[in-house]
Amino acid sequence: MSFNLSSTKGAPAEDGEAKLKLHSFLSLFEKIGTTKIDEKYVFTENPSVGAWKLLFETARMVRDLDVEKEAAREMARVCPSVFVRLAQHLKGEFLFPNLRDISIVGLNSSTHYLSLITSPVLENVLLEVDPGPGSAGGATHLAIHAFLGDLITFTPNLRSLVIKCIAEISPLWLDMITRFHHLKTLMLSSLDMTGLENLRPLGSLTHLQNLSLDFQHQEYEKSVPLNIPLPHLKYLHIAGPYEVTMELVRAIGTNDLEIFSFERAYKTPLKMPLKEKKKSAVTLSKREELLPMLSSLWGRSLKEISIISTVSLTWDLTSLASLRVLEKLHIEGSLGPCAERAIHSPSTLWCCLRLLHIPANFSVTFPTIQHIAESAPFLSDVSLFMDITKDPGIDCLQALFHPLESLTILRDGIETNSGWGNHEAYDDVGWLRLMKVARYLNALFPNLGKLDGMVRKKEWDRVWELVKLCQGSSVDEKGRKHVRVQAAS
């Protein structure tokens, strides 16, 4: 295990000192003679004036505090008296006056050092709590609360704040966080609130560009319509109930959102009468207004959409036809009955689309695959359920020069291996199906460089081998034509 100071690449700092990355306080304490006794690091003697001076000079050069989980657990074995002595010698000065970035993964109950890592030039803070049995959630929660207070006092220009895996981020924390007026990135998990009214103060973060919120509960109290003006927001991620997501999308005031991500997830259901739960579930399964709303609000700016939900939500692709600058579309869940018609619509034209993931419970026919290729001429990565139970009609297929490089088959419509033939020795029907699928893929996607089957991997590996044979044959044929042209001239 290594707890060391390492130089970071780049130009020297403004004050002429080298930039250093600190991986653990232990590398500092080693300079003043701490010793491990009975699983605790303590001072064995009074450090000399020179030792303290060396420690502070080294700390002054630190620009990046990067503590991984293993090092964070080792920090728990530092006796609190060591940090007390250190604070006494600082006499109110900053230990790390040039610290810019903090990343602590595996934060546990030993948080005595948090009060020592503030800096007037600090810009980025990431705290990820260790969910293990020794994390002592209550003590860690209080320590982070106090640390936020220190940041408000001493770090006025904080740009990024990420807090992960903490049990129950309270509304009080949100009030504190909104005092970081220069914040550009905010990511919070396990938001503990029963109403969305607590989110209203986020509107004061007018410089915010990236926002990620992970809600803890399943149901929330309805509130008066929110207004959260975030004019510079580019990235929005919401993990939580569908209704919460809808309320936030309506509330957030930005004209140029580029990336939207939704994950229908929650950790702790609130107590709710069974009749109300059934009523809520029925209502939810009948409607889907999120995609139309995204298209209406940010149709000219959205570049990426990622939706991960259960099959109880049915997504309608009709409204996505207007997203002309969309580059990535990833949907997991269910697609509505009009999805295939929406894909075949003449208005569906995704000139910028590069990545497409269609849910595994929606079968895509051969004609639909061809239309996707024609509607999205720059696709490079596709994942879908390709229904190969019908004849692809390879003889009447017009070849394309599509740039697709990667194709992942989530399902193929064949219920048993017998649809492909025997694993070891395919019958005529099995070989014919393999060959037709391979020829079809080669005709549409001559630049294909990767084909993965999530089901019946052996069969899809054979299809891939046949595709490569077709590609080789095409190259040979082009070479022969080139030779004939030269000979004729």
Summary of the structure (lengths in Angstrom):
residues: 489
radius of gyration: 29.0
end to end distance: 70.6
largest distance: 93.7
contacts: 1505
relative contact order: 0.05
helix: 38%
strand: 22%
